[in-house]
Every structure is written in C-alpha cells, then in structure tokens.
Amino acid sequence: MYRTQKQALLSKIEQVLKDKYDITGANIATEQPPTIALGEIATPVAFELAKRLRKAPKMIAAELAAELSGMDGVAAIEVAGAGYLNIKLDRAAAAKRIANGEHADIGGKGLRLIEHTSINPNKAAHVGHLRNAILGDTFARLLKKDEYKSGYPVVVQNYIDNTGVQVADVVVALLHLEGKTPEQVDELIGGLIARGERVDYYMWDLYARVSQWYDSDPAQKEARKKLRLDTLHELEVGHNEVSRVADLVATAVLERHLETMERLGIEYDFLPRESEILHGHFWDAARALMIERGVLYEETAGKNKGCWVMRRPNADTMEAGATDEDAKVIVRSNGTVTYVGKDIAYHLWKFGLLPGRDFGYKVFREYETHPCWISTMDGEEKHPHFGQATAIYNVIDSRQNDPQANVVESLRAMGYIDAAEHYTHVNYAFVALTPRCAEELGYVLSDEDKQRPYIEVSGRKGFGVKADDLLDRLIAAARAEVDARHPEDAEELRRDAAEKIAIGALRYFMLKFTRNTLIAFDFREALSFEGETGPYVQYSAVRAANILRKSGVSHDDALAGLQGIDLAPYFTGDVGDSLWAMWLIASRVTTVIEQAIAAAEPAIVARYAFQLAQEFNNFYHRNHVLNETDESRKKLLLATAAVAYRELERVLGWLGIAVPVSM
C-alpha cells in the first residue's frame, strides 16, 4: 500500500509541475518524516525548484499543497519548516487497504538467472558455503515473490566445477595416495553409501591429507606438482580412467550437497557442469567470437608470449607494436583455458549469445514441486531451456571480484553492452567462527587464538565446520530449549519446532549482515530468543498467532472484521499514533523488497523483518487485546495482530524461514 500511495503522489506532483510551471524531469525525492505525527511521506522538491522558479521554497510548497489537496488516500498536506511538504495519509482508509492485502506489483518480463552455491564437488559443504547458498536462495525468493503473484520468471542454477583442481586433488589422493583402481573407487563409494556413511565426509578428510602430502617431501614436491597438473589435464580431456574416477567422486558428493541444501529449503532448477562446457566446445565458439570482435589476440612477445590474451579497455591508446604486459591471459601458452575464459563462454551461453551451443539435459533430482536438471552430452529429447536470460545474478565471494569484472568487461568489449549492464556480481565476505564457537566444536585453541575476534576456517587444512554438523548442533540446541519450554507438546511437534528454529536461526544469522561484512558465526548468538535473531522474529509471529487462537478468531475473519467500522477515532492522539505505527510498517513491505532487489542486498529484508517484529512486540505490550471491552477497538486490535502475523510470515518466507506452531 505504501509504495502504491507514494507512486500516486509522485505522479500527481509531476503532473502539477508540468501543468503549473511547465517543468518536466524534476528530481522528486521522498523520505519519511522524523516522527509519525508529522505524516507518512515528505518531499523537499520545493527546494530544488526554488532557483528555477525564483521563488522561496516555502511559497512553492504552499502552491503545491493547494494543488495536491483532495488526493485519494490523503488526509492532509502540510508545509513544514522552510519548504518541506509533509503528506498525511488517511489512516482509516489505508488500514482497510492493508487489511485487504493490497501490494504494488514490482515484477517484470524477462528471465532472471541466479547462480549460487557452486561448491567444488570434492568434499562436504562447510559453513562458508552456506552463506553463498542462503544469500542466493533468498535473493531468488525475493525476485519470484510468489506470494503476490507479481514477481519475475526466475531460474536457479548451481554451477558444478567437476573438472577443476579441487576434484583433481581428490582423484590424485584416491589413485596415488591410496593406490586404488577406478573399480576400487567405485566399490569404495558404493560401500560408503550402502553403510549409510558420508561420501562427502570421507572426501573431506582425504582432501586435507593430499593437500599436506603435496608439500610433505621436498624431494618429491616437483614430481607431485606435475602429477597434479597431469591429472587436471586428463580431467579436461575426458573419456579416460582419470575422468571416470572424477565423475564417480563428483556425482556422489553432489548428491550429498543437494541433500544438505534441501535441509535448508534450498532447491535448484539446473546443474550445469564444467565437463559439458569443455566437451560441448562452448569455449571454441566463444574464442571464435572474441577473435572476430577483436577482443582476443595471440601475444608474440613479453611475458605472455604464446598466450591468447584479452585486450584491456584502454589498449587502443598504446603505441603501435607495444606489448600489453597487463593484458588478461585467457588461454595459456600450453593451450589450457583459464577460469576466466571458461566463464566468458558460459556467460555468453547464459545470455543466449552463443548460437549453436547448448547442453544436453537429464533429470538429476526430483523435488516435490519440480525436477532439477543436470547437463550431459546426450540428454533427454524433451527438456526446458535455461539460457536466454535477461539479467544474471552470480553469487560468488569477494575474492572473485577481479575475474567477475573481467567477464563483464569481455561482454562490453564484444559489444554486448546491454548484457554487461545486466550482469550483477552478488559478492560477499567470508564466514569465520568466534573462538567460543570453535571451542564448542571441539577445536583446541591457543591462548592467542582465544583472544582473536574470529577464527578462519580452511577446508584444505581440514579445519572447518561441515554444514550438516552445524545444522545437527543447532537443531540439538534448539530441541533442548523447546523441550524445556513445552514438555507437554507431542514429540513430532517439538521436533518440527526445533528444526524450524534452528534453520531460522542459521538463515537469519547469515542474512542479517550486509554482504560485504565478515561473519564470525556463534551458536549462542544465532539461537538467542532476544535481539536481532531469527528466533526473535519467529517468536513474534507465534505470539501474534496465539492472540488470534486464544480469541477464537481466524486470520481471515480478523481482517474482515474491519469492514463497517469507523477506524478514524482509533488512530488519533499518541495512543493512535502508536497503533498506526504497526500498520504503517506493515504497509512498507513492497518498498523494502524493491530496495533489496535494486541493491542485491537481502540484509535489507532481514532488517525489516526484525523491525516488524519489534513494532509488533511494542503493540503487544501496549494493548491487552483479549481484555479489550470496546468491541470496535477489539476488532481493530485483532486485525492488527492478523496483519502482523501475515506480514511476518510472508517476510520470513522470503528469507526461507518457517514459523513454528509454538516456541
């Protein structure tokens, strides 16, 4: 409602400026007044017009106020200070619009493609991967905005680097460190699965071992380094025993990753694999296109001699014959393609700019509502198409800022300006542990480590928190709290509540910090029922639901109960202002979603959820709903609780957090 009313106001002001002053294109900024008593919307537009009209801002504001009077949904327009316009909404009318669920449409045409998670399929997912997956999943939910049926068409992809160096390391460990044959690797993986043991955990330990093995013997260091490079080359070539082992490992670990993410409510539409990008000759097509567009050339001198490099944006300003030592290497002198080169090819496909190249597709996993497809060389005849995106969002950590910028620059250099403008790198800082959390997980810390603000984790060193272990610990801690609070509840109800609280705690903790803030994860802080936490927001929703349950009024009936009631008297004075504050913040949900999408920043929504919960709790403590004797006011209070619950549930849903029945 708030966004709809604001848009109507801006449109009306634009029309007045054109008709009265013959002015178009003015910057009409809006803001919220410092106190709710001053109104809901303010604009300083009169100050911008003062020089152009050669009038005092206050005089212009008075003229605008006269022209804007009588607008639907507006109770009063007042001039404040030296020329501000304060707009006061018709609170009674607005409340009924909010109760009816009126929200602005912020959707649009064109496919939005979101890529997130993208864990190397060589070991278990860890706490750092969870931040990526939760950010990406939440952003996809915001774009889809299913609850209002007004979102964007969205495809969620999870890129699988099954031919990269991390997978190569595990293959080296299996074939050389453990001396297994491909058949024995197959038996090993099958045996682990049959016994209910974790393939991804086994590979976690193996990856740490081989990482140390490479450097453990100085006399063998060069030979082992060559073994690693040779293995990587075999993976890229494919169709050999080395690549067969890699496929066994990557597929088994990928299955586990998807199971881990599904525990958090995270699902995917398509799993493109690097092996198909290589063997489907995506790079060959991209290379030809880059050469044709004058972006890629072979260096004949200097440190990059023999490499194919990408011209820098200012390369044309160099003197003839000069060597660009800072040009980005795309193909190494030995013929292998760099990460950036593969990524350029992949993103040309994403935007539908790689004619004649596509993946084969087959179903890899069946979710309750849709299948998840995976790339293959020979797929099913009937399948969806996942490229041809209008806009792309890549959730990749901040260490990849430079490669991501290179991909964008390559698109721009090839003349695909629109694609470059609609390519968003959703970057984020890494996740660490508080020393307290690390000790709770069983790690032995030195006195110096105990004084650090955070402890970094490293999968290569085997120091980290596996995602499933973290979830299990959170669920166990939440279960202890639920059992203590509600021992009378049935086992199934307590188990469900514990899982929802634990997942809500984890997801909210990962989302409440802005993306480029380093996170030091802490069990106790995340699970607290007080402060800016997931459980606090969930508890607020449960509290609102309990009011309705105890009153014997359904959610829908509570909202419908406002019809025929004169609400205006209840929204006046200090008491009315405090009641209206709950309705006003509930009306801003679409504005918040719009801001979060524009900034690619889910933390904006997490913060809003907390503010919504705070405002509801203020309402709860100020009003004794069930004991209210004024029947009309009681109906308004019940409707307030219903609106609070509805918006809390919706906003938590966009954050991927469910509301338990009890807490």
KEFIKOL-370998 format. One record per residue (C-alpha): residue in one letter; x, y, z. Coordinates in steps of 0.02 Angstrom, whole numbers, plus 50000, padded with zeros to 5 digits. Layout:
! residues N
AXYZ/...
! end
This chain:
! residues 663
M500005000050000/Y501375012450048/R502275010749882/T500645012249784/Q500175028149877/K501905035549855/Q501905031949669/A500205040249652/L500855055549745/L502405056749635/S501355055349477/K500205069049538/I501675080549581/E502445077549409/Q500795082249327/V500625098049433/L502405103449391/K502065101349207/D500375109949206/K500765124149327/Y502615127649296/D502985119049130/I504325108649216/T504725090649173/G506065078749235/A506205086349409/N507045075849543/I505625072249663/A506435064249814/T505385057149955/E505775052150133/Q504895047850294/P504615062150418/P505605060750580/T504045056750682/I502445047950633/A501415062750696/L502115073450554/G501485061750420/E502005046650319/I502835054350166/A503875070250149/T504675078449998/P505945092649983/V505515095549799/A505155114049830/F506995117049872/E507555110149703/L506295121149612/A506735137149705/K508125143149587/R507205138049429/L505595147049483/R506485161149576/K505325159049723/A505555154649905/P505395135949937/K504035138950065/M502975148249938/I503195134349810/A502745121349940/A501155130949983/E500665131649799/L500985113049778/A499995108949936/A498485118249866/E498595108949700/L498795091849784/S497365093649907/G495955081349887/M497015066649830/D496285049649862/G497015041650017/V497755058050082/A497045066250237/A498115082050237/I499615090250152/E500575102550261/V502035114250233/A503405111850362/G505005121150401/A505735131450259/G504805122050123/Y504545103550157/L502915095450107/N502255083150235/I500915071250173/K499745063450300/L498815048150241/D497015043850278/R497455030950410/A495745022750418/A495655020450230/A497465014650222/A497185001650359/K495744993950262/R496814993250104/I498224984950202/A497004972550280/N496404967950105/G498194963550059/E498494977449933/H500284977249870/A501124985149719/D501754974349576/I503644975149563/G503824960949440/G504284961949257/K504614952449099/G506204943449055/L507074928549133/R508144931649287/L509514918749304/I510284916549477/E511824905849503/H512294901449680/T513064888149794/S514294881349662/I515284870749786/N516754861049718/P516104842949719/N517624835949809/K517104836749993/A515704840950112/A514894858150112/H515514869350252/V514884884550345/G515614896650215/H514634888150075/L513044890750175/R513194909550163/N513274908449974/A511804896549961/I510704905950084/L511064922750001/G510674915849829/D509124906349882/T508434921549974/F508764933049827/A507874920749711/R506384920549830/L506314939549829/L506324940149640/K504994926749623/K503894934749755/D502644920649731/E501504925949872/Y500944941149775/K500974932749603/S501934947749538/G503744942649529/Y504964938849390/P505204922249300/V506744915249386/V507914900549354/V509114894949490/Q510734886849434/N512104878449533/Y513724877549433/I514694861349458/D516564862649429/N516864844049407/T518494846049309/G519374858449422/V520924857149529/Q519994852649690/V519204837349610/A520894833249532/D521674833449707/V520454820349771/V520734809749615/V522624810549648/A522294805249827/L521234790349776/L522324784049633/H524064788149702/L523984791549890/E522824776749921/G523324766949765/K521564762349712/T520984757249538/P519434765349461/E518474749249501/Q519014750249683/V518484768549692/D516784763349628/E516694749749760/L517264761849896/I515914774549856/G514574761149839/G515094753550005/L515034770150096/I513284773550030/A512674755950071/R513294757550250/G512484774550271/E514184783050286/R514554800150215/V515464800550048/D515724819250064/Y516464817350239/Y517654803850179/M518244815250038/W518414829850160/D519734820350259/L520564813950100/Y520684831550027/A521544837850185/R522764823150179/V523254825549997/S523444844350020/Q524764840850153/W525534826650051/Y525984838049906/D527224847650015/S527704834350142/D529264828250050/P530344842149973/A531224829449861/Q529544824249786/K528724841349780/E529014844749594/A528504827149542/R526914828049643/K526524845249573/K526704838049397/L525584823449445/R524254835849497/L524394845549333/D524374829549229/T522814823849321/L521974840649290/H522394839249105/E521634821749098/L520044828349175/E519904841949045/V520204829848902/G518934817448971/H518444799848914/N519824791349014/E520024782049179/V520534797749273/S518974807049218/R517924791749260/V518554792349441/A518224811049446/D516434808249386/L516134794949519/V516754806549656/A515924822549593/T514224814249565/A514194805949737/V514734821849826/L513494832349726/E512074820949784/R512594824549963/H512714843249933/L510934843649867/E510324833850019/T511204846050134/M510444861150048/E508714853550045/R508774853150235/L508814872150223/G507404872850096/I508614876749954/E508234869349783/Y508884871549605/D508224870849429/F509814866649333/L511554859949371/P512724864949228/R514374855349236/E516044861549175/S516374844949088/E514964848548964/I515584866248935/L517264858848888/H516674843848788/G515234853448708/H516554865448637/F515744880848712/W517464888548726/D517854885548541/A516314895448492/A516694909148618/R518504910248561/A518004912348379/L516774925948428/M518064935148534/I519344934748394/E518044940548269/R517584955148382/G519414959848406/V519414956048592/L520604941148594/Y522324940348513/E523904930048523/E525354938448610/T527014936848516/A528194944848642/G528464948348825/K527984937748974/N526364932048891/K527164926348729/G526194911848655/C524644915548760/W522984921648695/V522544937348793/M521084949248808/R521304967348765/R521094979748906/P519814993748887/N521215006548855/A522284995248745/D521945005848590/T522885020348667/M524525010548670/E525885014048544/A525965002948391/G527004987448421/A526974989548610/T526664974148718/D525254974948843/E526044966148991/D524454968049093/A523294960048966/K522204946349040/V522774928848992/I521304918648928/V522244903948850/R523924898948922/S525414895348811/N525154876648841/G523414877948765/T522404876248926/V520974888448952/T520954899149110/Y519494900249230/V519014917149156/G518994910048979/K517804896049027/D516724908449122/I516604920048973/A515974905648865/Y514744900348999/H514024917849017/L513854920348831/W512754904848837/K511784911748986/F511324927248886/G510914917148729/L512424924348638/L513244907748590/P512254901848438/G512314883348402/R512904878448576/D511834870948712/F511894857448843/G511064840548841/Y509864838948987/K509274824949100/V508344824749265/F509534822849412/R508384825249561/E506514826349591/Y505924839449714/E504124839649774/T503644853749655/H504854852249510/P506304842249437/C508124847649446/W509034845149281/I510884842049253/S511954844949099/T512514829948996/M513164826748821/D511694815748771/G510134820848863/E508254818848853/E507374824548696/K506074834948787/H506794847148911/P506654865448967/H507864878748908/F508854887949040/G509844900848942/Q509234916748855/A509234926649018/T508774945049026/A509764947749184/I511054937249276/Y511504937249461/N513054927449513/V513274924349699/I515154922349716/D516284927949858/S517274944149853/R518904935349813/Q518194933049638/N517894951649608/D519284952849479/P518794937549373/Q516964943049378/A517464960449320/N518444952649177/V516904943149117/V515864959049119/E517234968449026/S517334954848893/L515464956548861/R515624975248846/A517154974048734/M516224962248616/G514834975048600/Y513574966548714/I513274982148815/D511524977548874/A512124960648937/A513574968749029/E512384981049112/H511264966849171/Y512644955949243/T512714957649433/H514064950149541/V513234947349710/N514844946549810/Y515074943349995/A516404941650129/F516924925050205/V516254916450360/A517334912750512/L516964906450688/T517024915250854/P518354907350968/R516934901651083/C516064892850938/A517684884650880/E517974877651055/E516194871451067/L516514861850906/G518004853250986/Y519464863050913/V520934866151028/L521434884551025/S522994892951087/D522874907351212/E523244919151068/D521834911750962/K520614913651106/Q520904932451102/R520564934250916/P518904941450857/Y518684926550741/I519504910350687/E519674907350500/V519184890350429/S520064880750290/G519424865250203/R521154862150130/K521864861350306/G520394851150369/F519914865050491/G518114870050471/V516304866550511/K515384854550398/A513674861450355/D512724845950414/D513674845350578/L513224863550607/L511394860250571/D511374845050685/R512144855150828/L510914869350803/I509414857550798/A510004848750957/A510204865351048/A508514871450988/R507714854951040/A508384856851216/E507594874151226/V505924868151154/D505874853151272/A506164864551421/R504814876851368/H503494864651306/P503744847351382/E501884844151361/D501934845351171/A501944829651065/E503624822851006/E503274827050824/L502774844850866/R504354847850969/R505464840250834/D504654851150700/A504844866750806/A506684863050842/E507084860850658/K506184876750608/I507014886750746/A508744880150705/I508564883250518/G507804900350552/A509244904650668/L510554899650541/R509744907950391/Y509384924150483/F511154924950552/M511864923150376/L510664936350307/K510634950050438/F512394956050396/T512664965950237/R513514955350106/N515254962650122/T515304960950311/L516394946950377/I515354935050484/A516014926550641/F514724913050672/D514194909250851/F512924896150908/R512284905551059/E512074922150970/A511154914150823/L509944904250933/S509534918151056/F507694922251077/E508164940251112/G508934953350999/E509114953450811/T508954934750780/G507874922750681/P507074915250838/Y506574932650898/V505644936150735/Q504874918750733/Y504304920750914/S503454937150869/A502464928350732/V502004914150852/R501434927150980/A500314935550850/A499574918750801/N499244914650984/I498214930551006/L497074925150864/R496994907150927/K496534912351104/S495214924451038/G494424910650935/V494504921550778/S495304915650616/H496584926050523/D495374929950381/D493924933850497/A495004945750597/L495444955550440/A493654955250376/G493074961850544/L493654979350499/Q492284981650370/G490934993650425/I491945000550570/D492415019050582/L494275017150618/A494735035650617/P494435038850804/Y495625024750850/F497085031850751/T497145048950835/G498235055550975/D499775047151049/V498885030651076/G498255031050897/D499995035250832/S500735020150919/L499385008750846/W499575016250673/A501455013150680/M501124994350667/W500034996550514/L501235008750432/I502744997350444/A501694982850379/S501234993450228/R503054995750178/V503434977650132/T503424980249942/T504534995649957/V505774985450058/I505774971149931/E506074983549790/Q507554991249883/A508304974149919/I508194968749737/A508924985149672/A510404983649792/A510514964549779/E510544965249968/P509434952950065/A510024960650229/I508784974750196/V507364962250209/A508104953650362/R508244970450448/Y506444974550401/A505854957950474/F506684962450639/Q505904979950639/L504204972450600/A504414960350746/Q504954974550861/E503454985150815/F502264970550843/N503024967251014/N502794985751056/F500974983951005/Y500804967951107/H501444975951267/R500404991851246/N498744983551208/H497834969851305/V496924963151154/L495924949051235/N495334960151379/E494804974951270/T492994979851311/D492684991651164/E492084979251032/S492564990050882/R494284993450952/K494494974950993/K494124970750811/L495454983250758/L496714975750880/L496354958150819/A496554964050639/T498204972050689/A498814955350757/A498214946750598/V499124959150485/A500694957450590/Y500634938550576/R500284938950390/E501734950450350/L502944942050470/E502544925150393/R502744931950216/V504364940950250/L505084926150343/G504554915350196/W505594926250079/L507044923550198/G506734904750188/I506174903850369/A504604894750427/V503544899250579/P503354885250709/V501674881650790/S502414885350961/M504054891251036/
! end
